[in-house]
Amino acid sequence: MSVNANMSVVNRFEEIDVNVHPAPTVDASVPGRSLRPLRVAAGVPVTRLAAAAEVRAATVYNWEAGRARIPRSAVPALAGALGVPPEALRRLLRTPLRAPEPAPASPLRRLRLRSGLSQEVVASRVGSTRHTVGSWEGGTPPPLVMLRRLASAYGVPVATVAEAAGVEPPRELDPRRWRVGDLPAVLRTWRSWAGLTQRELGDLLGCTTDAVRGWEAGRGVPSARNRARLERVHRLPVGALLAAYPSSSSNLQANCAR
């Protein structure tokens, strides 16, 4: 071929507009984010999909997380494992996942949001962790002492926090509802309300942990002096605890062990 002929061929190639005649492309892969809901709905474990496609389970996880795309060559094997036609699986995999509807905020979470506090700030104020605060907002009942601290953090009455947390205030917190013989339950509840351990309460009263444990188990009653100290610690009216004492305590140990 002459030089002129070669130049003519080159000129014709240069005249081709690649935008008018683009090179054909082949989509060699499909997205995998829709794979997990399909797999879960079919009850197929990751290991079975991985075996069908002859890949590692980690590869399937990467497909499902969107970190990698599924090769078209693997679609027929995956479709067989899922029990759907390959073309149907391709179509389902190309269908964008709908964002899940956000779960409604729990009453306790709404209470926090209205106060403008993050879980981290609340956790630091009540002496807990962000994870624990999240679990309370998810439905785990907070301990009695935490109801008081949350109420203080949010600037609302304790009753408001208790209602938001779904916690029914124990009857023992209301002296008007005490009955004869309620003393052990009353002492346990008010100690929990104060956020004290048996040892801490014993130190405040000047008696032993065993003494406190015995009162709360019904094996004895506080002496008059320790009853007065308990009422001061819990900010109860003088003599209030007497309403919960057993009808006859003559046979019970009334002095505080030291």
CYANA upper distance limits for C-alpha pairs under 8 A (distance plus 0.5 A):
  1 MET  CA      5 ALA  CA      6.69
  1 MET  CA      6 ASN  CA      7.26
  2 SER  CA      6 ASN  CA      6.84
  3 VAL  CA      7 MET  CA      6.71
  4 ASN  CA      8 SER  CA      6.69
  5 ALA  CA      9 VAL  CA      6.90
  6 ASN  CA     10 VAL  CA      6.86
  7 MET  CA     11 ASN  CA      6.60
  8 SER  CA     12 ARG  CA      6.77
  9 VAL  CA     13 PHE  CA      6.90
 10 VAL  CA     14 GLU  CA      6.76
 11 ASN  CA     15 GLU  CA      6.75
 12 ARG  CA     16 ILE  CA      7.25
 16 ILE  CA     21 HIS  CA      8.29
 17 ASP  CA     21 HIS  CA      6.92
 18 VAL  CA     22 PRO  CA      5.67
 18 VAL  CA     23 ALA  CA      8.17
 28 ALA  CA     71 PRO  CA      6.56
 28 ALA  CA     72 ARG  CA      6.09
 29 SER  CA     69 ARG  CA      6.42
 29 SER  CA     70 ILE  CA      5.77
 29 SER  CA     71 PRO  CA      4.74
 29 SER  CA     72 ARG  CA      5.33
 30 VAL  CA     69 ARG  CA      6.17
 30 VAL  CA     70 ILE  CA      5.69
 30 VAL  CA     71 PRO  CA      6.95
 30 VAL  CA     72 ARG  CA      6.94
 30 VAL  CA     90 ARG  CA      7.65
 30 VAL  CA     93 LEU  CA      7.28
 30 VAL  CA     94 ARG  CA      7.21
 31 PRO  CA     63 TRP  CA      7.89
 31 PRO  CA     66 GLY  CA      7.55
 31 PRO  CA     68 ALA  CA      8.22
 31 PRO  CA     69 ARG  CA      5.41
 31 PRO  CA     70 ILE  CA      6.56
 31 PRO  CA     93 LEU  CA      6.59
 31 PRO  CA     94 ARG  CA      6.80
 32 GLY  CA     36 ARG  CA      8.45
 32 GLY  CA     63 TRP  CA      5.18
 32 GLY  CA     64 GLU  CA      5.59
 32 GLY  CA     65 ALA  CA      7.87
 32 GLY  CA     66 GLY  CA      6.43
 32 GLY  CA     68 ALA  CA      7.94
 32 GLY  CA     69 ARG  CA      6.24
 32 GLY  CA     70 ILE  CA      6.43
 32 GLY  CA     93 LEU  CA      6.65
 33 ARG  CA     63 TRP  CA      6.99
 33 ARG  CA     64 GLU  CA      5.10
 33 ARG  CA     65 ALA  CA      6.35
 33 ARG  CA     66 GLY  CA      5.79
 33 ARG  CA     93 LEU  CA      7.81
 33 ARG  CA     97 LEU  CA      7.84
 34 SER  CA     38 LEU  CA      7.07
 34 SER  CA     64 GLU  CA      7.34
 34 SER  CA     92 LEU  CA      7.66
 34 SER  CA     93 LEU  CA      5.81
 34 SER  CA     94 ARG  CA      8.32
 34 SER  CA     95 THR  CA      7.91
 34 SER  CA     96 PRO  CA      7.77
 34 SER  CA     97 LEU  CA      6.70
 35 LEU  CA     39 ARG  CA      6.52
 35 LEU  CA     63 TRP  CA      8.01
 35 LEU  CA     64 GLU  CA      6.11
 35 LEU  CA     93 LEU  CA      7.01
 36 ARG  CA     40 VAL  CA      6.52
 36 ARG  CA     64 GLU  CA      5.99
 37 PRO  CA     41 ALA  CA      6.46
 38 LEU  CA     42 ALA  CA      6.71
 38 LEU  CA     82 LEU  CA      8.29
 39 ARG  CA     43 GLY  CA      6.61
 39 ARG  CA     44 VAL  CA      5.86
 39 ARG  CA     45 PRO  CA      7.71
 39 ARG  CA     46 VAL  CA      8.42
 39 ARG  CA     82 LEU  CA      7.18
 40 VAL  CA     44 VAL  CA      6.76
 40 VAL  CA     45 PRO  CA      8.13
 42 ALA  CA     82 LEU  CA      6.76
 44 VAL  CA     48 ARG  CA      7.13
 44 VAL  CA     49 LEU  CA      7.76
 44 VAL  CA     81 ALA  CA      8.10
 44 VAL  CA     82 LEU  CA      7.37
 45 PRO  CA     49 LEU  CA      7.30
 46 VAL  CA     50 ALA  CA      6.60
 46 VAL  CA     57 ALA  CA      6.55
 46 VAL  CA     60 VAL  CA      7.28
 46 VAL  CA     61 TYR  CA      8.22
 47 THR  CA     51 ALA  CA      6.61
 47 THR  CA     56 ARG  CA      8.46
 47 THR  CA     57 ALA  CA      6.18
 48 ARG  CA     52 ALA  CA      6.65
 48 ARG  CA     81 ALA  CA      7.72
 49 LEU  CA     53 ALA  CA      6.67
 49 LEU  CA     57 ALA  CA      8.33
 49 LEU  CA     60 VAL  CA      7.88
 49 LEU  CA     78 LEU  CA      6.57
 49 LEU  CA     81 ALA  CA      6.73
 50 ALA  CA     54 GLU  CA      6.24
 50 ALA  CA     55 VAL  CA      5.49
 50 ALA  CA     56 ARG  CA      6.02
 50 ALA  CA     57 ALA  CA      5.67
 50 ALA  CA     59 THR  CA      8.12
 50 ALA  CA     60 VAL  CA      6.76
 51 ALA  CA     55 VAL  CA      6.89
 51 ALA  CA     56 ARG  CA      8.05
 52 ALA  CA     77 ALA  CA      6.00
 52 ALA  CA     78 LEU  CA      6.85
 52 ALA  CA     81 ALA  CA      7.01
 53 ALA  CA     74 ALA  CA      6.10
 53 ALA  CA     77 ALA  CA      5.95
 53 ALA  CA     78 LEU  CA      6.68
 55 VAL  CA     59 THR  CA      6.88
 55 VAL  CA     60 VAL  CA      8.05
 56 ARG  CA     60 VAL  CA      7.42
 57 ALA  CA     61 TYR  CA      6.89
 58 ALA  CA     62 ASN  CA      6.70
 59 THR  CA     63 TRP  CA      6.80
 59 THR  CA     68 ALA  CA      8.50
 60 VAL  CA     64 GLU  CA      6.74
 61 TYR  CA     65 ALA  CA      6.59
 62 ASN  CA     66 GLY  CA      6.61
 62 ASN  CA     67 ARG  CA      5.49
 62 ASN  CA     68 ALA  CA      6.07
 63 TRP  CA     67 ARG  CA      6.54
 63 TRP  CA     68 ALA  CA      5.52
 63 TRP  CA     69 ARG  CA      6.16
 63 TRP  CA     70 ILE  CA      6.70
 70 ILE  CA     74 ALA  CA      7.32
 70 ILE  CA     75 VAL  CA      7.88
 71 PRO  CA     75 VAL  CA      7.50
 72 ARG  CA     76 PRO  CA      8.48
 74 ALA  CA     78 LEU  CA      6.81
 75 VAL  CA     79 ALA  CA      6.43
 75 VAL  CA     86 PRO  CA      6.69
 75 VAL  CA     89 LEU  CA      7.81
 75 VAL  CA     90 ARG  CA      7.63
 76 PRO  CA     80 GLY  CA      6.68
 76 PRO  CA     85 PRO  CA      8.25
 76 PRO  CA     86 PRO  CA      5.53
 77 ALA  CA     81 ALA  CA      6.86
 78 LEU  CA     82 LEU  CA      6.68
 78 LEU  CA     86 PRO  CA      8.46
 79 ALA  CA     83 GLY  CA      6.35
 79 ALA  CA     84 VAL  CA      5.64
 79 ALA  CA     85 PRO  CA      6.38
 79 ALA  CA     86 PRO  CA      5.64
 79 ALA  CA     89 LEU  CA      6.58
 80 GLY  CA     84 VAL  CA      6.82
 80 GLY  CA     85 PRO  CA      7.75
 80 GLY  CA     86 PRO  CA      8.08
 84 VAL  CA     88 ALA  CA      7.09
 84 VAL  CA     89 LEU  CA      6.98
 85 PRO  CA     89 LEU  CA      6.82
 86 PRO  CA     90 ARG  CA      6.75
 87 GLU  CA     91 ARG  CA      6.75
 88 ALA  CA     92 LEU  CA      6.66
 89 LEU  CA     93 LEU  CA      6.50
 90 ARG  CA     94 ARG  CA      6.78
 91 ARG  CA     95 THR  CA      6.95
105 ALA  CA    109 ARG  CA      6.43
105 ALA  CA    110 ARG  CA      6.64
106 SER  CA    110 ARG  CA      6.71
106 SER  CA    137 GLU  CA      6.64
106 SER  CA    138 GLY  CA      7.49
106 SER  CA    139 GLY  CA      8.49
106 SER  CA    164 ALA  CA      8.38
107 PRO  CA    111 LEU  CA      6.67
107 PRO  CA    137 GLU  CA      8.27
107 PRO  CA    164 ALA  CA      5.38
107 PRO  CA    165 ALA  CA      7.52
108 LEU  CA    112 ARG  CA      6.97
108 LEU  CA    136 TRP  CA      8.19
108 LEU  CA    137 GLU  CA      5.96
108 LEU  CA    161 VAL  CA      7.47
108 LEU  CA    164 ALA  CA      5.36
108 LEU  CA    165 ALA  CA      6.09
109 ARG  CA    113 LEU  CA      6.67
109 ARG  CA    137 GLU  CA      5.86
110 ARG  CA    114 ARG  CA      6.56
111 LEU  CA    115 SER  CA      7.03
111 LEU  CA    154 TYR  CA      7.83
111 LEU  CA    161 VAL  CA      8.41
111 LEU  CA    164 ALA  CA      8.12
112 ARG  CA    116 GLY  CA      7.03
112 ARG  CA    117 LEU  CA      6.48
112 ARG  CA    118 SER  CA      7.97
112 ARG  CA    154 TYR  CA      7.15
113 LEU  CA    117 LEU  CA      6.70
113 LEU  CA    118 SER  CA      8.05
115 SER  CA    154 TYR  CA      6.23
115 SER  CA    155 GLY  CA      8.48
117 LEU  CA    121 VAL  CA      6.63
117 LEU  CA    122 VAL  CA      6.99
118 SER  CA    122 VAL  CA      6.81
119 GLN  CA    123 ALA  CA      6.48
119 GLN  CA    130 ARG  CA      5.83
119 GLN  CA    133 VAL  CA      6.80
119 GLN  CA    134 GLY  CA      7.57
120 GLU  CA    124 SER  CA      6.82
120 GLU  CA    129 THR  CA      7.70
120 GLU  CA    130 ARG  CA      5.61
121 VAL  CA    125 ARG  CA      6.79
122 VAL  CA    126 VAL  CA      6.71
122 VAL  CA    130 ARG  CA      8.21
122 VAL  CA    133 VAL  CA      8.04
122 VAL  CA    150 LEU  CA      8.11
122 VAL  CA    153 ALA  CA      7.29
123 ALA  CA    127 GLY  CA      6.29
123 ALA  CA    128 SER  CA      5.20
123 ALA  CA    129 THR  CA      5.42
123 ALA  CA    130 ARG  CA      5.87
123 ALA  CA    132 THR  CA      8.40
123 ALA  CA    133 VAL  CA      6.86
124 SER  CA    128 SER  CA      6.79
124 SER  CA    129 THR  CA      7.65
125 ARG  CA    149 ARG  CA      8.23
125 ARG  CA    153 ALA  CA      7.17
126 VAL  CA    146 MET  CA      7.33
126 VAL  CA    149 ARG  CA      5.90
126 VAL  CA    150 LEU  CA      7.02
126 VAL  CA    153 ALA  CA      7.89
128 SER  CA    132 THR  CA      7.17
128 SER  CA    133 VAL  CA      7.82
129 THR  CA    133 VAL  CA      6.85
130 ARG  CA    134 GLY  CA      6.66
131 HIS  CA    135 SER  CA      6.75
132 THR  CA    136 TRP  CA      6.82
133 VAL  CA    137 GLU  CA      6.84
134 GLY  CA    138 GLY  CA      6.61
135 SER  CA    139 GLY  CA      6.92
135 SER  CA    140 THR  CA      6.09
136 TRP  CA    140 THR  CA      5.02
136 TRP  CA    141 PRO  CA      6.34
136 TRP  CA    142 PRO  CA      6.43
136 TRP  CA    165 ALA  CA      7.76
137 GLU  CA    165 ALA  CA      7.93
139 GLY  CA    165 ALA  CA      7.62
141 PRO  CA    165 ALA  CA      6.71
141 PRO  CA    166 GLY  CA      7.55
141 PRO  CA    167 VAL  CA      6.87
142 PRO  CA    146 MET  CA      6.41
142 PRO  CA    147 LEU  CA      6.97
142 PRO  CA    165 ALA  CA      7.81
142 PRO  CA    167 VAL  CA      8.41
143 PRO  CA    147 LEU  CA      7.13
143 PRO  CA    192 SER  CA      8.32
144 LEU  CA    148 ARG  CA      7.43
144 LEU  CA    192 SER  CA      6.79
144 LEU  CA    193 TRP  CA      5.58
144 LEU  CA    195 GLY  CA      8.32
145 VAL  CA    149 ARG  CA      7.02
145 VAL  CA    192 SER  CA      6.74
145 VAL  CA    193 TRP  CA      5.14
145 VAL  CA    194 ALA  CA      6.39
145 VAL  CA    195 GLY  CA      5.60
146 MET  CA    150 LEU  CA      6.34
147 LEU  CA    151 ALA  CA      6.57
147 LEU  CA    158 VAL  CA      6.70
147 LEU  CA    161 VAL  CA      6.74
147 LEU  CA    162 ALA  CA      6.88
148 ARG  CA    152 SER  CA      6.82
148 ARG  CA    158 VAL  CA      6.23
148 ARG  CA    193 TRP  CA      8.39
149 ARG  CA    153 ALA  CA      6.68
150 LEU  CA    154 TYR  CA      6.56
150 LEU  CA    158 VAL  CA      8.40
150 LEU  CA    161 VAL  CA      7.54
151 ALA  CA    155 GLY  CA      6.22
151 ALA  CA    156 VAL  CA      5.63
151 ALA  CA    157 PRO  CA      6.27
151 ALA  CA    158 VAL  CA      5.63
151 ALA  CA    160 THR  CA      8.18
151 ALA  CA    161 VAL  CA      6.46
152 SER  CA    156 VAL  CA      7.19
152 SER  CA    157 PRO  CA      8.39
156 VAL  CA    160 THR  CA      7.00
156 VAL  CA    161 VAL  CA      7.85
157 PRO  CA    161 VAL  CA      7.39
158 VAL  CA    162 ALA  CA      6.62
159 ALA  CA    163 GLU  CA      6.58
160 THR  CA    164 ALA  CA      6.70
161 VAL  CA    165 ALA  CA      6.53
162 ALA  CA    166 GLY  CA      6.50
162 ALA  CA    167 VAL  CA      5.45
162 ALA  CA    168 GLU  CA      7.26
162 ALA  CA    169 PRO  CA      7.63
163 GLU  CA    167 VAL  CA      6.56
163 GLU  CA    168 GLU  CA      7.82
169 PRO  CA    173 LEU  CA      7.64
170 PRO  CA    174 ASP  CA      8.37
170 PRO  CA    189 THR  CA      8.17
171 ARG  CA    177 ARG  CA      7.00
171 ARG  CA    178 TRP  CA      8.11
172 GLU  CA    177 ARG  CA      7.56
172 GLU  CA    178 TRP  CA      6.87
172 GLU  CA    182 ASP  CA      8.37
172 GLU  CA    185 ALA  CA      7.41
172 GLU  CA    186 VAL  CA      5.62
172 GLU  CA    189 THR  CA      6.99
172 GLU  CA    190 TRP  CA      8.25
173 LEU  CA    186 VAL  CA      7.76
173 LEU  CA    189 THR  CA      7.46
173 LEU  CA    190 TRP  CA      7.25
174 ASP  CA    178 TRP  CA      7.51
175 PRO  CA    240 ALA  CA      7.76
178 TRP  CA    182 ASP  CA      6.87
178 TRP  CA    243 ALA  CA      7.07
178 TRP  CA    244 ALA  CA      6.26
179 ARG  CA    243 ALA  CA      7.13
179 ARG  CA    244 ALA  CA      6.00
180 VAL  CA    243 ALA  CA      6.61
180 VAL  CA    244 ALA  CA      5.19
180 VAL  CA    245 TYR  CA      6.17
180 VAL  CA    246 PRO  CA      5.89
180 VAL  CA    247 SER  CA      6.71
181 GLY  CA    244 ALA  CA      5.85
181 GLY  CA    245 TYR  CA      5.70
181 GLY  CA    246 PRO  CA      4.52
181 GLY  CA    247 SER  CA      7.23
182 ASP  CA    186 VAL  CA      6.44
182 ASP  CA    244 ALA  CA      5.31
182 ASP  CA    245 TYR  CA      7.17
182 ASP  CA    246 PRO  CA      7.86
183 LEU  CA    187 LEU  CA      6.49
183 LEU  CA    215 TRP  CA      8.38
183 LEU  CA    216 GLU  CA      8.03
183 LEU  CA    218 GLY  CA      8.14
183 LEU  CA    241 LEU  CA      7.86
183 LEU  CA    244 ALA  CA      5.17
183 LEU  CA    245 TYR  CA      5.84
183 LEU  CA    246 PRO  CA      7.74
184 PRO  CA    188 ARG  CA      6.76
184 PRO  CA    215 TRP  CA      6.43
184 PRO  CA    216 GLU  CA      4.66
184 PRO  CA    217 ALA  CA      6.39
184 PRO  CA    218 GLY  CA      5.91
185 ALA  CA    189 THR  CA      6.53
185 ALA  CA    216 GLU  CA      7.13
186 VAL  CA    190 TRP  CA      6.58
186 VAL  CA    244 ALA  CA      8.00
187 LEU  CA    191 ARG  CA      6.57
187 LEU  CA    215 TRP  CA      8.12
187 LEU  CA    216 GLU  CA      6.49
188 ARG  CA    192 SER  CA      6.71
188 ARG  CA    216 GLU  CA      6.31
189 THR  CA    193 TRP  CA      6.54
190 TRP  CA    194 ALA  CA      6.64
190 TRP  CA    234 HIS  CA      7.49
191 ARG  CA    195 GLY  CA      6.75
191 ARG  CA    196 LEU  CA      6.08
191 ARG  CA    197 THR  CA      7.76
191 ARG  CA    198 GLN  CA      8.27
191 ARG  CA    201 LEU  CA      8.02
192 SER  CA    196 LEU  CA      6.63
192 SER  CA    197 THR  CA      8.20
194 ALA  CA    234 HIS  CA      7.82
196 LEU  CA    200 GLU  CA      6.28
196 LEU  CA    201 LEU  CA      6.56
197 THR  CA    201 LEU  CA      6.70
198 GLN  CA    202 GLY  CA      6.58
198 GLN  CA    209 THR  CA      6.17
198 GLN  CA    212 VAL  CA      6.58
198 GLN  CA    213 ARG  CA      7.20
199 ARG  CA    203 ASP  CA      6.71
199 ARG  CA    208 THR  CA      7.67
199 ARG  CA    209 THR  CA      5.32
199 ARG  CA    212 VAL  CA      8.38
200 GLU  CA    204 LEU  CA      6.86
201 LEU  CA    205 LEU  CA      6.74
201 LEU  CA    209 THR  CA      8.33
201 LEU  CA    212 VAL  CA      8.04
202 GLY  CA    206 GLY  CA      6.31
202 GLY  CA    207 CYS  CA      5.41
202 GLY  CA    208 THR  CA      5.78
202 GLY  CA    209 THR  CA      5.84
202 GLY  CA    211 ALA  CA      8.11
202 GLY  CA    212 VAL  CA      6.75
203 ASP  CA    207 CYS  CA      6.73
203 ASP  CA    208 THR  CA      7.70
205 LEU  CA    226 ASN  CA      7.12
205 LEU  CA    229 ARG  CA      6.72
205 LEU  CA    230 LEU  CA      7.71
206 GLY  CA    258 ARG  CA      8.27
207 CYS  CA    211 ALA  CA      7.20
207 CYS  CA    212 VAL  CA      8.29
207 CYS  CA    256 CYS  CA      6.59
207 CYS  CA    257 ALA  CA      6.56
207 CYS  CA    258 ARG  CA      5.63
208 THR  CA    212 VAL  CA      7.25
208 THR  CA    256 CYS  CA      8.19
208 THR  CA    257 ALA  CA      6.51
208 THR  CA    258 ARG  CA      5.97
209 THR  CA    213 ARG  CA      6.60
210 ASP  CA    214 GLY  CA      6.48
210 ASP  CA    257 ALA  CA      7.93
211 ALA  CA    215 TRP  CA      6.86
211 ALA  CA    256 CYS  CA      6.54
211 ALA  CA    257 ALA  CA      5.96
211 ALA  CA    258 ARG  CA      8.45
212 VAL  CA    216 GLU  CA      6.82
213 ARG  CA    217 ALA  CA      6.66
214 GLY  CA    218 GLY  CA      6.64
214 GLY  CA    219 ARG  CA      5.46
214 GLY  CA    220 GLY  CA      6.32
214 GLY  CA    221 VAL  CA      8.47
215 TRP  CA    219 ARG  CA      6.30
215 TRP  CA    220 GLY  CA      5.51
215 TRP  CA    221 VAL  CA      5.83
215 TRP  CA    222 PRO  CA      7.32
219 ARG  CA    252 LEU  CA      7.26
219 ARG  CA    253 GLN  CA      7.88
220 GLY  CA    249 SER  CA      8.50
220 GLY  CA    252 LEU  CA      5.35
220 GLY  CA    253 GLN  CA      5.20
220 GLY  CA    254 ALA  CA      6.57
221 VAL  CA    245 TYR  CA      8.10
221 VAL  CA    249 SER  CA      7.93
221 VAL  CA    252 LEU  CA      7.06
221 VAL  CA    253 GLN  CA      6.76
221 VAL  CA    254 ALA  CA      5.53
221 VAL  CA    255 ASN  CA      8.09
222 PRO  CA    226 ASN  CA      5.93
222 PRO  CA    227 ARG  CA      5.91
222 PRO  CA    254 ALA  CA      5.86
222 PRO  CA    255 ASN  CA      6.71
222 PRO  CA    256 CYS  CA      6.83
223 SER  CA    227 ARG  CA      6.40
223 SER  CA    254 ALA  CA      5.29
223 SER  CA    255 ASN  CA      5.35
223 SER  CA    256 CYS  CA      6.86
224 ALA  CA    228 ALA  CA      6.70
225 ARG  CA    229 ARG  CA      6.87
226 ASN  CA    230 LEU  CA      6.52
226 ASN  CA    256 CYS  CA      7.67
227 ARG  CA    231 GLU  CA      6.74
227 ARG  CA    239 GLY  CA      8.38
227 ARG  CA    241 LEU  CA      7.64
228 ALA  CA    232 ARG  CA      6.82
228 ALA  CA    238 VAL  CA      7.26
228 ALA  CA    239 GLY  CA      7.69
229 ARG  CA    233 VAL  CA      6.68
230 LEU  CA    234 HIS  CA      6.66
231 GLU  CA    235 ARG  CA      6.13
231 GLU  CA    236 LEU  CA      5.24
231 GLU  CA    237 PRO  CA      7.13
231 GLU  CA    238 VAL  CA      6.97
231 GLU  CA    239 GLY  CA      8.12
231 GLU  CA    240 ALA  CA      7.86
231 GLU  CA    241 LEU  CA      7.72
232 ARG  CA    236 LEU  CA      6.78
232 ARG  CA    238 VAL  CA      8.46
236 LEU  CA    240 ALA  CA      6.91
239 GLY  CA    243 ALA  CA      8.47
241 LEU  CA    245 TYR  CA      7.33
245 TYR  CA    249 SER  CA      8.07
249 SER  CA    254 ALA  CA      8.42
